[in-house]
Amino acid sequence: MKSLLFTGIIVVMTTSRIGAGLPENESQVDVDAYVRAISTARSARSVSNNKEDLVDAIGSIEKLGLKPEDAAFASCEYVRCRLLVRASSSHEVDDACFRRLLGSRAVAPEALLGLLEINKGGRERRLALEECFAQVLPISIWRSRVDGSRIVVQADVNMEPPCPFSPVLDRKMLIEVGKEFEQAGLYDQAWKAYIEAIYGGLAPSWIANPLIERAWFSSDSAELWAKVADNAWKAGERQLAYEYLAKAVIFGPEAQLESAKQMLATWGKQKEEEPEVSEEQRKEAVENIVTLYAKMNIHPRALELIQEHNELFDNPDELYRKYASEWTAVVRAYRGWAQAVCLHGVNTSVFLYGVKVSEGDDPTSIRIPWACSPDAIKAILASEN
C-alpha cells in the first residue's frame, strides 16, 4: 500500500507564456504548465474510490509542483484536499489542507465546505463555520440562515403566516444580473455577480435542496465559471481569472478544456479594445439590474446602484425614493412578524444581510458586500486563527 504522506511542492518549469499587455509588475503565466495542471486535476478528481487510484491521483497533483503564486494553484490544491478526504477514513482526516485555502478568494467557499463536511467540533463548530459562510457569501442560504437564527421564536407560537422576509435566491435572475452587468461593460461587477449566481443560486454538491437547482461543481456551472473568468480578466483581476477558468475545466465537461484553450489564446493577445457601450445601453442594463435586485428583496444593492450611476437615470431621486420605500415596507413587515412570534416581543431586532435593524434604524443604510470580498476573507481568517 502506498503512503498518503506526500512531499508536495516543487518548482514549475516554464515554456510558452501568456500576458502580453500586462503591467510589468504582473507575473506572466506559463500556459503549457497551466493547461497541464488543470488537465491533471480534472482527471484526478474523477477517479474511483479505490484507495490505490486515489493515492495515485493525489500524487499526480503533487508532482505538478505548483506553488501558491502559480495560476490554478488554489483550484488544484482544493482537488487534492478532496481526494485526501476520500482516501482517508473519517477519523484520519486533518482539516489543515482546507484551512490553508481560506485565504484564497477563488476557493474560500469551497474550503469552508470541506471544513463543514469533516467537522468534528459538533454543533458549536458548525455554527461558527456557517457564520464564516455568511460573511463570505452575503447573498446565499448561509446568510439567510444565520440572520434567521438570531431571532428567538417562542416554542408554542403559531408560525402562520410564515416569515414575510427572505431573499429570493432565484438562479435565473442572479445569472441575468451578471449578464446585464456584462452588457453594460461593467466587468468588475459582472464577474462578482456571476460568482453570486453560482454560490447563491446553485447548491454545494452534497446538499439536496429542491429550492436550489444544480450544484457549484458540475457541467451546469462550468459555463458560469468561464464567464466569471473572462469578466475577471477584463476587469484586470488576472490571477483570479486563471483560477476561475481552472474551476470551469476541472469540474466541467470534456469540451470545456478546448473552450478554455481558446479563451487563453484570446487573453494571450495584445489587449484589444472592448466594444464601446453606449450610454443608452448602459442605462437600460443598469435599470434592469435595479429591477432584478428589487424582485429578489436585495434592495440595498438596487439603492447603491442608483446612487453610483445616478447620471444614467432621468429622475434618480424619485427612483431611489421608490425602492427605498419598498425596502422600508419589507423591513417593517419583517419586524412586525418578529414582534408577534418572538420571545422579546416589541423589543425584537431583526438581522438583514448581517446588519442588526432595530426600531428607528434606517434600513436604507444597509450595504451588501460582494461575495468573497477581501474584507470577508480577512474576517474568516481572523476567526479561524
Buried (B, 14 or more C-beta within 10 A) or exposed (E): EEEBEBEBBEEBEEEEBBBEEBEEEEEBBBBBBBBBBBBBBBBBBEBEEEBEBBBBBBBBBBEBBBEEEBBBBBBBBBBBBBBBBBBBEEEEBEBEBBBBBBBBBBBBBBBBBBBBBBBEEEEEBEBBBBBBBBBBBBBBBBBBBBBBEEBEEEEEEEEEEEBBBBBEBBBEBBBBBBBBBBBBBBBBBBBBBBBBBBBBBBBBBEEEEEEBEBBBBBBBBBBBBBBBBBBBBBBEBBBBBBBBBBBBBBBBBEEBBEBBEEBBEEBBEEEEEEEEBEEEBBBBBBBBBBEBBBEBBBBBBBBBBBEEBEEBBEEBEEBBEBBBEBBBEBBEEBBEBBBBBBEEEEEBBBBBBBBEBEEEBEBBEBEBBBBBBEEBBEBBBEEBE
